[in-house]
Amino acid sequence: MEKYINGFIDAFLDNMNWTWNSILFEVPWYTNYFWGLIAISLLIWGLEVVFPWRKEQSAFRKDFWLDGFYMFFNFFIFSIAISGFYKLLSAFFDSIGVSGDSFTIINISGLSMWIQLLVFFVILDFVQWFTHVLLHKFPLLWRFHKIHHSVKEMGFAAHLRYHWMENIFYKPLKTIGVMILGGFEPEQAYIVHFLAIAIGHFNHANIKITWGPLKYILNNPVMHLYHHSYVLPENSYGVNFGISLSLWDYIFKTNYIPEDSGTIEIGFPGDEKVPKSFFGQLVYGFRKSKKTK
């Protein structure tokens, strides 16, 4: 038991120290997720200011600072808080003889680094697309995902406004996605990390780009705005679930872009009941909302 407790504490402290060292520029630049997030955010925000799609929308849009705080909470504060629990889970699997090799389906060790990263990126994106579908389809999961859809004006920082419980849903499935790739080198994953952040920020940004023919592969702000539409197609629990790639939506027929004015209302019926404060949203979803007559 002492070994597990020490492992829990060490994981917590290691994560906290790494984040602090990142703030002080004492880690390699390519793994400095703290300042990397800030640099990407400033770049996409700058594009919003210079090339706004919805010109009437302020650069400091509604809930701008709330969403900005969510970025650091979900990526760093919550990550530090939960790191010890993931360490315990990993130790548990090791104790019963379950390792990453047990799940290997595709061995990519013989491929070039760039091909490995591409395969990793595509598989991870599919796992996230599938998880995203589940968040919309099942009422229990949707209760937490409502926080992300409570955004009323779209901007880059809305990308990371999501309930902390979504980390609990996504993390295990993303881990399995990594484990099925035998021979993958984890230290290369920072490239995919920064790419995913940049694409996610861009897809939520107040910018109008559809990529032309590449729209069938890459997600884009126009497509993702309709994912947040207040009004959905009849008998639909959601559309345009793509994270980085739109490919999966076109394959599984969940794509929907009826027009591209950018003037649609976003949110969902009943979004006025979602707390406006961060701390109110922090505990939201654990009690089933009462149905109105």
SULWO-V193982 format. One record per helix or strand. SS is the DSSP state (hx for helix, st for strand). FROM is the first residue (numbers start at 0). LEN is the number of residues. If there is no record, write none. Layout:
SS/FROM/LEN + SS/FROM/LEN
This chain:
hx/1/22 + hx/28/3 + hx/32/18 + hx/63/32 + hx/99/4 + st/105/2 + hx/112/25 + hx/138/11 + hx/155/5 + hx/164/15 + st/180/2 + hx/185/19 + hx/211/5 + st/217/1 + hx/220/7 + st/228/1 + st/244/1 + hx/246/5 + st/265/1 + hx/270/3 + hx/277/5
